[in-house]
């Protein structure tokens, strides 16, 4: 579990940042999947969240214990707990005008992303539990998702079952019928069977 003792001091992080950043970027490649041209999911874990916290501490020059605890408290909800996956959803349109139109047509997209283990129903996420990121006119380009898996789904995945991921929104439909093995294995590593 990620805690204050897992974090590097500002001085240590300054020394290790180039190699740590390279390690995290490689790790993120395995945990990222593009769903069509405009939607990307990055599955978070303790390492990706540690990197985010370390970067915030570095940028803000935070070294007081209480302030470090506040940063951890803000980011820890992104770490999976053994029964779920947590992901950052990015809706990406490089052109600002095109993005504005798209975000107005993709309201509720964050609720229509799913994971599916063969033999089980699709699992739709709990989205944006910290705050609402859309209004009646548009959705946000960034959302935070939590996919809760049943014990049987976890067992199936831990025994090598395939995994599908998709989006089932009226204005954006895509499915990856079988995610790459490295991603599936990395996500299975987030799970525990109690």
C-alpha positions, -999 to 999 in steps of 0.1 A, spaced: 0 0 0 12 35 -8 20 55 23 42 84 34 70 59 41 68 48 4 76 83 -8 110 97 -15 122 130 1 124 159 -22 162 156 -23 161 119 -31 134 123 -57 155 150 -74 183 125 -78 162 96 -88 136 114 -109 150 107 -144 152 69 -138 120 68 -118 101 87 -145 114 64 -172 103 34 -152 68 48 -147 64 58 -183 73 22 -194 49 9 -168 21 32 -180 25 19 -216 14 -15 -204 -15 -1 -184 -29 22 -212 -54 13 -239 -68 34 -267 -106 29 -273 -109 42 -308 -93 74 -319 -105 97 -290 -107 78 -258 -79 64 -237 -80 46 -204 -50 46 -181 -53 20 -153 -39 34 -121 -20 15 -95 4 23 -66 33 31 -89 14 55 -112 -1 72 -81 32 74 -63 46 92 -94 17 116 -94 22 124 -57 60 127 -61 55 151 -89 30 172 -69 53 173 -39 82 184 -62 62 211 -81 47 225 -49 79 220 -29 59 202 -2 79 187 26 58 191 58 43 159 70 7 172 72 8 186 37 23 153 24 -5 134 41 -31 158 24 -16 149 -11 -17 112 -3 -53 115 9 -62 132 -24 -45 106 -46 -50 73 -27 -86 68 -40 -69 61 -74 -51 30 -61 -71 -3 -67 -79 -23 -35 -78 -59 -48 -114 -61 -59 -115 -33 -84 -96 -14 -111 -93 23 -111 -87 42 -143 -82 77 -156 -104 83 -187 -92 108 -212 -113 121 -241 -88 135 -266 -95 158 -295 -65 179 -304 -85 206 -322 -102 228 -296 -133 235 -317 -138 198 -325 -132 189 -288 -159 214 -277 -185 199 -301 -175 163 -292 -177 169 -255 -213 182 -259 -222 150 -277 -204 126 -253 -223 135 -221 -224 104 -198 -196 86 -219 -178 80 -186 -207 59 -174 -208 38 -206 -172 25 -205 -171 -12 -196 -149 -42 -189 -161 -77 -196 -148 -111 -185 -162 -139 -208 -192 -156 -193 -201 -125 -171 -221 -94 -176 -204 -61 -186 -191 -41 -156 -198 -4 -160 -179 20 -137 -186 42 -108 -175 75 -123 -162 107 -108 -170 98 -72 -151 128 -59 -170 154 -79 -193 157 -109 -173 165 -141 -201 172 -165 -231 195 -168 -262 196 -192 -240 211 -220 -209 190 -220 -188 164 -203 -152 168 -191 -122 155 -211 -109 138 -179 -128 113 -157 -119 89 -129 -135 54 -130 -138 25 -106 -147 -9 -119 -159 -33 -92 -154 -70 -100 -171 -100 -84 -151 -128 -68 -159 -151 -97 -147 -126 -122 -115 -121 -103 -109 -159 -101 -115 -162 -138 -90 -135 -146 -65 -149 -122 -68 -182 -141 -60 -165 -174 -94 -156 -188 -95 -130 -216 -107 -94 -210 -127 -71 -232 -130 -33 -228 -153 -10 -246 -175 20 -248 -213 17 -254 -224 53 -259 -249 63 -286 -223 87 -301 -192 66 -295 -191 28 -297 -160 7 -297 -149 -26 -282 -115 -42 -279 -126 -79 -278 -94 -91 -262 -71 -66 -246 -33 -72 -251 -19 -100 -228 5 -76 -210 -24 -53 -200 -46 -82 -190 -18 -97 -169 -10 -63 -153 -46 -58 -144 -49 -93 -130 -20 -85 -108 -41 -58 -91 -66 -84 -80 -67 -105 -49 -91 -134 -39 -102 -132 -3 
